[in-house]
Amino acid sequence: MGKLDKLKSQIPQGSQELSTKNHLAKTEIAMSFQNEGTELTRILLRNIEFNPHNLWSCNDDDESIQQLADAIERNGLLHNIVVSQREDGTFMLLSGERRVKALRLLQKREQESDPTGQKAHKWDRVQAQTYTGLDELSELIILDEANIMVRGLSGDAKTIQACISRYLDNLQAKFQVDRRAAEAYFKSRTQMTDSTVQRYTQFDKSLIDDVKEFFQNGTISHAQALSLCPLEPSEQVLYVNAINKAIQMSNGDKALEHTYVTRITDRAAQAARMTNGREDELARLEDAIIPPVHAKPAGDVAVRTQKATLIRKYEKVTFDLSKITSSTWSISSGSLSTSERSARKMDSSSAVVNWSSLAYFLFAML
């Protein structure tokens, strides 16, 4: 009986309880030590192919690989990689991508120090736990379980959710079990807390595909998606329609789109917590799409302020001049002849006109 066939016998059907932990320990898929149904072989490093379905590949940065390479160089490879042998002689990697990257870095160093190839190269071969005769579905199950066991607590929410969802789907498809049984087995294989497991499994079984797509493309966060889980599928459709309308009305403005989405999601999450009035609250989701009031550019505001200030100064100057000239006229008019009075009046009028003209000219220049 093959390894994955034995795994099937350990997964409960329907409402059956899981086997004891000691019994489940015998069904481990992707640990570093030799498992039943596999053999340890030394294979050429160049014959190993990275798995295109590994969801964690993008999380490996150069610095961490460098550090791992240094550790392997000092201490050796402490944990075997896991591969699936193909008919063409190549090996598909199922567990240990970071280790293979580090080994290839060591191999490169070794080749650079011996460009003629006269010395035996230590890192050309690696010991691997090797499966044979696996189909693609079985490979995916082993790949995802290895990642869940080793990296399940270190990835971002999007990667973890995608991995868990695919793992549960493949368990169901491979072993013809229901979702409850697949989730029960998953809980037995992970180091996540029960509450963390519940969040990821609740996301998978409670949300409709359109809401999941909003999470996958970054429209909403994982926490926002989880807040919608209590909504019925028909209620989630109302939310999806509101979000699609918000995206359309934002006209490509990502900041405005984020504002709309946050408002709608907060209102939908509030409705999800309600026992009474939920329907009315969901019916008003699109009311959260409030177009912003577009303020005039700051430059226009500054110009208007300058003009208003200048107008006030102009009015004050003309008013003060008129008071001064009228006061002077009234004081001196008694001692002046008719011709002198006329000349003084013209001079004062000219002064007012000149000041007024200057203020108006400055105003017109703005």
C-alpha positions in Angstrom: 0.0 0.0 0.0 1.4 3.4 -1.0 2.0 6.2 1.4 -0.9 8.4 0.2 -3.2 5.3 0.3 -2.3 4.9 3.9 -3.0 8.6 4.5 -6.5 8.0 3.1 -7.2 5.3 5.6 -6.3 7.8 8.4 -8.7 10.5 7.3 -12.2 10.0 8.9 -15.1 9.7 6.6 -18.1 11.9 7.4 -18.4 12.4 11.1 -15.9 9.8 12.2 -13.3 10.9 14.8 -9.6 11.3 14.0 -7.2 8.5 15.0 -5.0 9.1 18.0 -2.0 11.4 17.6 0.4 8.5 17.8 -1.3 6.7 15.0 -1.5 9.8 12.9 2.3 10.3 13.4 2.8 7.2 11.2 1.1 9.0 8.3 3.5 11.9 8.0 3.9 13.0 4.4 6.8 15.4 4.0 9.1 15.3 7.0 12.8 15.4 6.6 13.4 11.9 7.7 12.8 8.8 5.5 9.2 8.0 5.1 7.5 4.8 4.1 7.1 4.6 0.3 10.2 6.7 -0.3 13.9 6.1 -0.5 17.0 8.2 0.3 19.1 8.8 -2.8 21.9 11.1 -3.8 20.9 13.0 -6.9 22.6 15.7 -9.0 21.6 19.2 -7.9 21.2 20.3 -11.5 18.5 17.7 -12.1 16.2 19.2 -9.5 13.4 21.4 -10.8 11.7 24.1 -8.7 8.0 23.5 -8.3 6.0 26.1 -10.2 3.1 25.6 -7.8 5.0 26.5 -4.7 3.1 29.5 -3.3 6.0 30.5 -1.0 8.6 31.0 -3.7 8.3 34.8 -3.8 9.0 35.1 0.0 12.7 33.9 -0.3 15.0 36.9 -0.3 18.7 36.8 -1.2 19.9 37.7 2.3 18.0 34.8 3.9 19.3 32.3 1.3 22.9 33.6 1.9 22.5 33.0 5.6 21.1 29.5 5.1 24.0 28.7 2.7 26.5 29.8 5.4 24.8 27.6 7.9 24.8 24.6 5.6 28.5 25.1 4.8 29.3 25.1 8.6 27.0 22.3 9.7 26.0 20.4 6.6 22.5 19.7 5.4 20.6 18.7 8.5 17.2 18.0 6.8 16.8 16.2 3.6 14.9 17.7 0.7 11.8 15.9 -0.7 11.4 15.2 -4.5 9.3 13.3 -6.9 11.1 11.4 -9.6 9.8 11.9 -13.1 10.0 9.5 -16.1 12.5 11.8 -17.9 15.0 11.5 -15.0 14.4 14.9 -13.5 13.2 15.5 -9.9 10.3 17.8 -9.1 10.9 19.5 -5.7 8.2 19.0 -3.1 9.9 20.3 0.0 13.1 22.3 0.5 13.2 25.1 -2.0 15.2 27.4 0.2 17.7 24.6 0.9 18.2 23.9 -2.8 18.7 27.6 -3.5 21.3 27.7 -0.7 23.0 24.6 -2.1 23.2 26.1 -5.6 24.8 29.2 -4.1 27.4 26.9 -2.4 27.9 25.1 -5.7 28.5 28.4 -7.5 31.1 29.4 -4.9 32.8 26.1 -5.3 32.9 26.4 -9.1 34.3 29.9 -9.0 37.1 28.8 -6.7 37.9 25.9 -9.1 37.3 27.2 -12.7 39.2 24.3 -14.3 37.0 21.7 -12.6 40.0 19.7 -11.4 38.7 19.2 -7.9 35.8 17.1 -6.7 32.9 19.3 -6.0 31.1 18.7 -2.7 27.9 20.4 -3.5 27.2 18.8 -6.9 25.0 16.1 -5.4 22.5 16.2 -2.5 20.7 13.5 -0.5 17.0 13.6 -1.1 13.9 11.7 0.1 12.5 10.5 -3.2 9.0 9.5 -4.2 8.3 7.6 -7.4 5.0 7.2 -9.3 3.1 10.2 -7.8 0.4 11.9 -9.8 0.2 15.7 -9.9 -2.6 15.9 -7.3 -0.5 13.8 -4.8 2.5 16.0 -5.4 0.4 19.1 -4.6 -0.8 17.6 -1.4 2.7 16.8 -0.3 4.0 20.3 -1.3 1.2 22.2 0.5 1.4 20.1 3.6 5.2 20.6 3.8 4.7 24.3 3.5 1.9 24.4 6.1 3.9 22.4 8.6 7.2 24.4 8.1 6.1 27.9 6.9 2.5 28.1 7.9 3.1 30.7 10.6 5.6 32.9 8.6 3.8 33.7 5.4 1.4 36.6 4.6 -2.3 36.0 5.0 -2.9 35.8 1.2 -0.3 33.0 0.7 -1.4 31.0 3.8 -5.1 31.2 2.8 -4.4 30.1 -0.8 -2.2 27.2 0.4 -4.8 26.0 2.9 -7.7 26.3 0.5 -5.9 24.3 -2.2 -4.7 21.7 0.3 -8.3 21.1 1.5 -9.6 21.0 -2.0 -7.0 18.4 -3.0 -7.6 16.3 0.0 -11.2 16.1 -0.8 -10.6 15.3 -4.5 -7.9 12.7 -3.8 -9.5 10.8 -1.0 -13.2 11.5 -1.7 -13.9 12.8 1.8 -16.1 15.7 2.9 -14.9 19.1 3.9 -15.3 18.5 7.6 -13.0 15.4 7.4 -10.4 17.3 5.4 -10.5 20.2 7.9 -10.2 17.8 10.9 -7.1 16.2 9.3 -5.6 19.7 8.5 -6.0 20.7 12.2 -4.0 17.6 13.2 -1.1 18.5 10.9 -0.5 22.2 11.7 1.1 24.1 14.5 -1.5 26.9 14.2 -3.7 27.6 17.2 -7.4 26.4 16.9 -8.6 30.0 16.5 -6.1 30.6 13.7 -7.2 27.4 11.9 -10.8 28.4 12.4 -10.3 31.8 10.7 -8.7 30.3 7.6 -11.2 27.5 7.3 -14.1 29.8 7.9 -12.9 32.1 5.1 -12.8 29.1 2.8 -16.3 27.7 3.4 -18.3 30.9 4.3 -17.5 33.4 1.6 -18.7 33.4 -2.0 -16.1 33.3 -4.8 -16.5 37.0 -5.7 -15.7 38.1 -2.1 -12.7 35.8 -2.2 -11.6 37.4 -5.4 -11.7 40.8 -3.8 -9.3 39.5 -1.2 -7.0 37.8 -3.7 -6.7 41.0 -5.8 -6.1 43.2 -2.8 -9.4 45.1 -2.8 -10.0 44.1 0.8 -7.8 42.7 3.5 -8.0 39.3 5.1 -9.5 40.8 8.3 -12.2 42.6 6.2 -13.1 39.4 4.4 -13.4 37.5 7.6 -15.8 40.2 9.0 -18.2 39.3 6.2 -18.4 35.6 6.9 -21.6 35.8 9.0 -23.5 37.1 5.9 -25.6 34.8 3.8 -24.5 34.2 0.2 -27.4 36.4 -1.1 -26.4 39.2 1.3 -22.8 38.9 0.1 -24.0 39.5 -3.4 -25.4 42.9 -2.3 -22.0 43.7 -0.9 -20.3 42.6 -4.2 -22.6 44.8 -6.2 -21.9 47.8 -4.0 -18.1 47.3 -4.3 -18.3 46.9 -8.0 -20.2 50.2 -8.3 -17.7 51.9 -6.0 -14.8 50.7 -8.2 -16.6 52.0 -11.3 -17.4 55.4 -9.7 -13.8 55.9 -8.5 -12.7 56.1 -12.2 -9.3 54.7 -11.5 -8.5 56.8 -8.4 -7.1 54.3 -6.0 -7.3 56.5 -3.0 -10.9 57.2 -3.7 -11.6 53.5 -4.4 -10.0 52.6 -1.0 -12.2 55.1 0.8 -15.4 53.8 -0.9 -14.4 50.1 -0.2 -13.6 50.8 3.4 -16.9 52.6 4.0 -19.0 49.9 2.3 -17.1 47.0 4.1 -17.4 48.7 7.5 -21.2 49.0 6.9 -21.5 45.4 5.7 -19.5 44.2 8.7 -21.7 46.1 11.0 -24.8 44.5 9.3 -23.2 41.1 9.7 -23.2 41.6 13.5 -26.8 42.7 13.6 -29.7 40.4 14.4 -32.4 42.9 13.6 -32.4 45.4 10.8 -29.7 43.6 8.8 -31.6 43.7 5.6 -32.2 47.5 5.8 -28.6 48.1 6.6 -27.4 46.1 3.6 -29.9 47.8 1.3 -28.1 51.1 2.1 -24.6 49.9 1.3 -24.4 52.0 -1.8 -25.3 55.1 0.2 -21.7 54.9 1.4 -20.5 55.9 -2.0 -20.4 59.7 -1.5 -18.6 61.6 -4.2 -16.1 64.0 -2.6 -16.5 67.8 -2.7 -13.7 68.9 -5.0 -12.0 72.0 -3.5 -10.5 74.5 -5.8 -6.7 74.3 -6.2 -4.6 75.9 -3.4 -3.1 78.3 -6.0 -6.6 79.7 -6.8 -7.3 80.2 -3.1 -4.1 82.1 -2.7 -4.8 84.4 -5.6 -8.3 85.2 -4.3 -6.9 85.9 -0.9 -4.3 88.3 -2.3 -7.0 90.2 -4.4 -9.3 90.5 -1.4 -6.5 91.9 0.8 -5.5 94.4 -1.9 -9.1 95.5 -2.3 -9.4 96.2 1.4 -6.1 98.2 1.3 -7.3 100.1 -1.7 -10.6 101.0 0.0 -8.8 102.0 3.2 -6.2 104.2 1.4 -8.9 106.0 -0.6 -11.0 106.5 2.4 -8.1 107.9 4.5 -7.1 110.2 1.7 -10.6 111.5 1.3 -10.7 112.3 5.0 -7.3 114.0 5.0 -8.1 116.2 2.0 -11.5 117.1 3.2 -10.1 118.0 6.6 -7.3 120.1 5.2 -9.8 121.8 2.9 -12.1 122.7 5.7 -9.4 124.1 8.0 -7.7 126.3 5.4 -10.6 127.3 3.3 -11.4 130.4 5.4 -8.0 132.1 4.8 -7.7 131.3 1.1 -8.8 133.3 -1.9 -11.1 131.9 -4.4 -8.4 130.9 -6.8 -6.3 129.4 -4.1 -9.2 127.4 -2.9 -9.8 126.0 -6.4 -6.1 125.0 -6.8 -6.0 123.3 -3.4 -9.1 121.3 -4.2 -7.6 120.2 -7.5 -4.4 119.1 -5.8 -6.3 117.0 -3.2 -8.4 115.4 -5.9 -5.4 114.5 -7.9 -3.8 112.9 -4.8 -6.9 110.7 -4.3 -7.0 109.8 -8.0 -3.3 109.0 -8.1 -3.4 106.7 -5.0 -6.6 105.0 -6.4 -4.9 104.5 -9.7 -1.9 102.9 -8.1 -4.0 100.5 -6.0 -6.2 99.6 -9.0 -3.1 98.9 -11.1 -1.6 96.6 -8.5 -4.9 94.8 -8.2 -5.1 94.3 -12.0 -1.6 92.8 -12.1 -2.7 89.8 -9.9 
